[in-house]
Amino acid sequence: MELVIKHFDELSTEELFQIYKLRVSVFVVEQNCPYQEVDDADKKACHVYLKDETGMQAYLRVLPENTTFKEPSIGRVIAVKRRCGLGSKILSAGIQVAKERFGAKSIVIEAQVYARELYEKAGFVQSSSEFLEDGIPHIKMTLQL
């Protein structure tokens, strides 16, 4: 499995297409949640993904401070195959990217409630009450580095 880390400006057209195809298939189609999945934050993001010979297997984006939150943040976390460690692996890579590329002292995420355990295992702590985002229960979580 190969780890790829690229800023938006470094992505090829094919890479960007694969990222958007994966994100829309999960966050819009699978979760039956019509919303503007592609946004301007993508242009500021480092896009991190794991790929093998069959294609992209896990993905997330890391945003610099003052993009979505005051602190650097991680979002759009996806593993194609679930419950096999890819989510933890891509999250660990995203945390490293936030520290190395954006000098993160803390990282904020808005996690879907069902995935809380994944983030807690990485050291994130719930920092808000539950709220609905696009009709899906979320919580804000913070990792202090």
N, C-alpha and C positions, 0 to 999 in steps of 0.2 A: 504494500500500500504506500503510495507516494503522497506526501504532504505538500500542498501548493499554497503559497501566500503571495497575494498580489494586490496592490492598490488598484482601484477602479481603472485608472489610466493605463495600467499594464495589461489588463485583460484583453484577450483576443475576442473577436466577435463570437466565435464558437464557444469560448468559455462563458461569456456573458449569457449567451443563449441557453446553455446547459444550466447555469445557475438559476436563471429566471424560470426555465421549464420546471426544474425541481421545486423551487419555492412555490410557484403557483399550483403545482400538482398537489402539494401537501397543504399549504396554508389557505388556499382558496377552494380547490376542488374537494380534496379529502375531508377537510373540516367544514365544508359547505358554508363558507364565510366570504361573501363578496365584499372586498375592500380593495383599496389602491395599494396592492402589494409592492409594486415597484415605486420607489420614491427617490427624492433628491438626496437623501442621506447616502444612498448607494455611491454617489460620486465622491464622497469624503471617506468612504470605508476602505478598510483592508478586507479583502475577501479571502477566506481560508477554507480550503477543502481537501478532502482525502479522496484519492481516485485509485482505481485498479484497472486491469485490462478491460473491464466491462463498463467503466465510466465513473462518474462522480458517486461516491458512497456516503459522504457526510459533508456538511457545509455549515458555516456561520459567517457573520460579518462582525467586524470590530470597528466601532465608531470613536473618533476622537472626542475629547471633552467639548462641551458646548455645542454638540450636534443635536442629540436627543435629550441628554441630561448634562448637568454641570460636569460630571465625571465621565471618563471614557465608559463605553458600554458595549455589550455583546448582545446580538440579536439574531433572529432568523435561524436558530439552531435546528438542524435536521440531520437525522441519520436514516438512510434508506432502509437498512435492516435494523430493527429495533431489538433491544435487550441482548446485544452481543458485544457491548463495549465501545462501539464507534462514537456514540454520543459523548461519553467520558473522554475519549481520546481527542475528539475535535474541540471539546470545551477546554481541555488542558492546553491545546495549541493556541486557542483564542486568548486565553489568559496570558500566555507568554507574549503574544503579539501586542496585547494592550500594554504590557509592561515595557517591552523593548521598543516599540514604535511610537507609543503615545505617552510613555513615562507614567503610566497609571500607578497611583497610590491606593486607589480603590476602583472597583468596577461595579456598575449598576446594570441590572437586567430587569425586564418585566417578563416573568416566567408564567407560562400556563400552569395553573395549579396542579394539574395531574403530573407535571414533570418536576415538581418541587424537590423530590428526593435526589434526582440527578445533580441539581445545583447545590444542594446541601452537602452531598458527598465531596464536592469540589471546594467547600468552605463558604459558600454563600449563605447569608442569613436573611430571613424575611424582614423587610423594613417598611411594610405597609399592610393595611388591611386588604382583604380580597376586594377586587373591583372587576367590572366587566369591560373588556376591550374587544370591540367588534363582536359582542355577544358571547365571548368566551371568558370564563373566570381566570383572572391573572392575579399575581402578587408582585410587588417590587421586591427585589432581593439585592443585597450588597455584599461584596467581597472586599475586606480590608487586606491590603497587601503589606 
